[in-house]
Each structure stands twice: as structure tokens, then as C-alpha cells.
Amino acid sequence: MALGRDEVLTIAHLARISIDDRDIDGYARNLSEILSFVEQMNAVDTDGVEPMAHPLDAVQRLRADEVTEPDRREHYQQSAPAVEAGLYLVPRVVE
């Protein structure tokens, strides 16, 4: 898929970047090459290939999900100016 000057300018506008007029043809060529490569990748038959989360099939080490600290919410909220039902009350800032 070959991109023209108009498509490059549209892409630049959407990306909110400015492009020098002298560079438009180079961008069009580079973006067209990228899109051509994506088309080649889409043409590969991937039926029967399982998606993988990591290329090395590594297993993430997980720690045990256990409580390591006591609940000290009441202690921390003692110095708060206003608390209700375990929540800090703050002044409304948005009307």
C-alpha cells in the first residue's frame, strides 16, 4: 500500500506533529514500507499457533498472597480532621 502526500499530511495532523514539506516524500516512502511489511506478516499462516505471553515460555514467579502487615487504619485515621465509616472526608473541590 503506497501512501501519498495527502495521507502523510493527514497522519501528521492526527499525530499533532509538523512535517517539513521537503520531508513528506521520505515519510511517505518509509510509512509505505512499514505497511508493506505488515501486509507480509498478515499473509503468514498462523492457524494452529497458540498465542504466547512471553517468547521464552517463562513462568512468572509469584509470591504467596498472604497478609504481612496488621490493619492499622484506625490508628492512622486518628489524626485526620474528619472520618466517616473508615473513609477520609475532604472538602468538595469541584462544583
Residue, then its C-alpha position, 0 to 999 in steps of 0.5 A: m500500500a503506497l501512501g501519498r502526500d495527502e495521507v502523510l499530511t493527514i497522519a501528521h495532523l492526527a499525530r499533532i506533529s509538523i512535517d517539513d514539506r521537503d520531508i513528506d516524500g521520505y515519510a511517505r516512502n518509509l510509512s509505505e514500507i512499514l505497511s508493506f511489511v505488515e501486509q507480509m506478516n498478515a499473509v503468514d499462516t498462523d492457524g494452529v499457533e497458540p498465542m504466547a505471553h512471553p517468547l521464552d515460555a517463562v513462568q512468572r514467579l509469584r509470591a504467596d498472597e498472604v497478609t504481612e502487615p496488621d490493619r492499622r487504619e484506625h490508628y492512622q485515621q486518628s489524626a485526620p480532621a474528619v472520618e466517616a465509616g473508615l473513609y477520609l472526608v475532604p472538602r468538595v473541590v469541584e462544583 
